[in-house]
Amino acid sequence: MLSTNMEGREKCIRFSILVFNTTKTLWNMQVRLISVTSPLIEVDRQPLSPEGLIAYCARVSSPNQETPDYQKLLAYCIAHKHWSVFEMVDMTVEIVTSRAISPQILRHKSFQFQEFSQRYAKAQEIERYEPRRQDSKNRQNSLNDLDDATKKWFDDEQERIARLTLEAYNKALEKGIAKECARVLLPMGTQTKLYMKGSVRSWIHYLEVRTDKSTQQEHQEIALEIKKIFMAQFPVTASALAWS
Ligand SMILES: Cc1cc2nc3c(=O)[nH]c(=O)nc-3n(C[C@H](O)[C@H](O)[C@H](O)COP(=O)(O)OP(=O)(O)OC[C@H]3O[C@@H](n4cnc5c(N)ncnc54)[C@H](O)[C@@H]3O)c2cc1C
């Protein structure tokens, strides 16, 4: 990972050489829970959990609002594709990833997003990925069997390109070129941050699609982290979905 928030070019180059020497994976994905809908009503003088609210709304036409067990109800809604009840509760997560992955995330149109603006703020870091081999049979797949020499070559190239582009980007800013123009020099590995808000319904389908092997590995890893958060926040729904 390279940083642009350094005072001079020398510091920047020294930092990149330090990065070059390290052997650990440098991809810097981070996922963090930001918020979950917090119900304000009580049932039987007990506060409702977010999942309790989903069940409460699902029982809008039922006199048995007090039934404490809603596992069967949520499982029934899932089995019968009664998805709208899962739209009654939202979850927001913060995702730190690269501009190579964020466009895939942004395609999930049922979510609401806020993304780090490269027009307003200076790009801070460039992520480096471990390469995989192109699958010759499935054009959307890659295989983890590259030899060390090829991996080393790719790592060196990422280092070279990152150094070159950061120098040019910083120089453009020094010359007074607007950030919205200077960013054209940045690579797809440039780090970005998003807030992603969606209903439980949207998260269920996003997680089913993006934890699947057909999704790019770096995106899968983000989805798997979000899935852990989802399962902790919505254990009854996760169990009804037979998620583990
Ligand atoms: C492996 C892979 C390859 C892709 N390749 C391309 C490509 O080559 N080019 C391209 O332009 N795009 C590609 N995409 C993007 C894809 O076409 C979608 O745009 C993206 O996954 C967003 O999904 P969505 O439109 O369902 O949005 P979402 O916001 O995830 O879903 C929209 C709505 O549909 C609902 N929903 C979704 N699934 C279900 C379901 N099973 N049952 C009930 N409701 C459901 C959600 O709850 C939500 O309300 C690819 C995606 C994947 C996973």
Ligand as a Chemical Component Dictionary entry (heavy atoms), coordinates in Angstrom:
data_LIG
# 
_chem_comp.id                   LIG 
_chem_comp.type                 NON-POLYMER 
_chem_comp.pdbx_formal_charge   0 
_chem_comp.three_letter_code    LIG 
# 
loop_
_chem_comp_atom.comp_id 
_chem_comp_atom.atom_id 
_chem_comp_atom.alt_atom_id 
_chem_comp_atom.type_symbol 
_chem_comp_atom.charge 
_chem_comp_atom.model_Cartn_x 
_chem_comp_atom.model_Cartn_y 
_chem_comp_atom.model_Cartn_z 
_chem_comp_atom.pdbx_ordinal 
LIG C1  C1  C 0 -20.832 -13.232 -11.368 1  
LIG C2  C2  C 0 -21.365 -11.915 -11.843 2  
LIG C3  C3  C 0 -21.041 -11.449 -13.105 3  
LIG C4  C4  C 0 -21.536 -10.240 -13.558 4  
LIG N1  N1  N 0 -21.190 -9.813  -14.793 5  
LIG C5  C5  C 0 -21.666 -8.641  -15.251 6  
LIG C6  C6  C 0 -21.321 -8.168  -16.554 7  
LIG O1  O1  O 0 -20.599 -8.817  -17.272 8  
LIG N2  N2  N 0 -21.797 -6.968  -16.954 9  
LIG C7  C7  C 0 -22.640 -6.231  -16.174 10 
LIG O2  O2  O 0 -23.059 -5.150  -16.581 11 
LIG N3  N3  N 0 -22.989 -6.654  -14.929 12 
LIG C8  C8  C 0 -22.534 -7.835  -14.453 13 
LIG N4  N4  N 0 -22.879 -8.261  -13.213 14 
LIG C9  C9  C 0 -23.752 -7.409  -12.380 15 
LIG C10 C10 C 0 -25.196 -7.963  -12.301 16 
LIG O3  O3  O 0 -25.772 -8.063  -13.580 17 
LIG C11 C11 C 0 -26.075 -7.052  -11.415 18 
LIG O4  O4  O 0 -26.148 -5.770  -11.981 19 
LIG C12 C12 C 0 -25.521 -6.916  -10.011 20 
LIG O5  O5  O 0 -25.221 -8.173  -9.478  21 
LIG C13 C13 C 0 -26.569 -6.197  -9.144  22 
LIG O6  O6  O 0 -27.638 -7.063  -8.898  23 
LIG P1  P1  P 0 -29.152 -6.583  -8.891  24 
LIG O7  O7  O 0 -29.460 -5.849  -10.131 25 
LIG O8  O8  O 0 -29.980 -7.784  -8.594  26 
LIG O9  O9  O 0 -29.228 -5.505  -7.709  27 
LIG P2  P2  P 0 -29.635 -5.721  -6.182  28 
LIG O10 O10 O 0 -29.661 -4.363  -5.578  29 
LIG O11 O11 O 0 -28.720 -6.727  -5.523  30 
LIG O12 O12 O 0 -31.082 -6.357  -6.260  31 
LIG C14 C14 C 0 -32.172 -5.612  -6.816  32 
LIG C15 C15 C 0 -33.476 -6.057  -6.165  33 
LIG O13 O13 O 0 -33.739 -7.400  -6.532  34 
LIG C16 C16 C 0 -33.969 -8.163  -5.362  35 
LIG N5  N5  N 0 -33.493 -9.513  -5.614  36 
LIG C17 C17 C 0 -32.286 -9.879  -6.034  37 
LIG N6  N6  N 0 -32.202 -11.224 -6.127  38 
LIG C18 C18 C 0 -33.414 -11.690 -5.766  39 
LIG C19 C19 C 0 -33.945 -12.999 -5.641  40 
LIG N7  N7  N 0 -33.222 -14.096 -5.916  41 
LIG N8  N8  N 0 -35.226 -13.126 -5.228  42 
LIG C20 C20 C 0 -35.974 -12.041 -4.939  43 
LIG N9  N9  N 0 -35.523 -10.775 -5.025  44 
LIG C21 C21 C 0 -34.247 -10.611 -5.440  45 
LIG C22 C22 C 0 -33.189 -7.471  -4.270  46 
LIG O14 O14 O 0 -33.708 -7.757  -2.993  47 
LIG C23 C23 C 0 -33.394 -6.018  -4.628  48 
LIG O15 O15 O 0 -34.621 -5.536  -4.121  49 
LIG C24 C24 C 0 -22.387 -9.467  -12.730 50 
LIG C25 C25 C 0 -22.720 -9.948  -11.456 51 
LIG C26 C26 C 0 -22.219 -11.141 -11.006 52 
LIG C27 C27 C 0 -22.579 -11.624 -9.633  53 
# 
loop_
_chem_comp_bond.comp_id 
_chem_comp_bond.atom_id_1 
_chem_comp_bond.atom_id_2 
_chem_comp_bond.value_order 
_chem_comp_bond.pdbx_ordinal 
LIG C1  C2  SING 1  
LIG C2  C3  SING 2  
LIG C2  C26 DOUB 3  
LIG C3  C4  DOUB 4  
LIG C4  N1  SING 5  
LIG C4  C24 SING 6  
LIG N1  C5  DOUB 7  
LIG C5  C6  SING 8  
LIG C5  C8  SING 9  
LIG C6  O1  DOUB 10 
LIG C6  N2  SING 11 
LIG N2  C7  SING 12 
LIG C7  O2  DOUB 13 
LIG C7  N3  SING 14 
LIG N3  C8  DOUB 15 
LIG C8  N4  SING 16 
LIG N4  C9  SING 17 
LIG N4  C24 SING 18 
LIG C9  C10 SING 19 
LIG C10 O3  SING 20 
LIG C10 C11 SING 21 
LIG C11 O4  SING 22 
LIG C11 C12 SING 23 
LIG C12 O5  SING 24 
LIG C12 C13 SING 25 
LIG C13 O6  SING 26 
LIG O6  P1  SING 27 
LIG P1  O7  DOUB 28 
LIG P1  O8  SING 29 
LIG P1  O9  SING 30 
LIG O9  P2  SING 31 
LIG P2  O10 DOUB 32 
LIG P2  O11 SING 33 
LIG P2  O12 SING 34 
LIG O12 C14 SING 35 
LIG C14 C15 SING 36 
LIG C15 O13 SING 37 
LIG C15 C23 SING 38 
LIG O13 C16 SING 39 
LIG C16 N5  SING 40 
LIG C16 C22 SING 41 
LIG N5  C17 SING 42 
LIG N5  C21 SING 43 
LIG C17 N6  DOUB 44 
LIG N6  C18 SING 45 
LIG C18 C19 SING 46 
LIG C18 C21 DOUB 47 
LIG C19 N7  SING 48 
LIG C19 N8  DOUB 49 
LIG N8  C20 SING 50 
LIG C20 N9  DOUB 51 
LIG N9  C21 SING 52 
LIG C22 O14 SING 53 
LIG C22 C23 SING 54 
LIG C23 O15 SING 55 
LIG C24 C25 DOUB 56 
LIG C25 C26 SING 57 
LIG C26 C27 SING 58 
# 
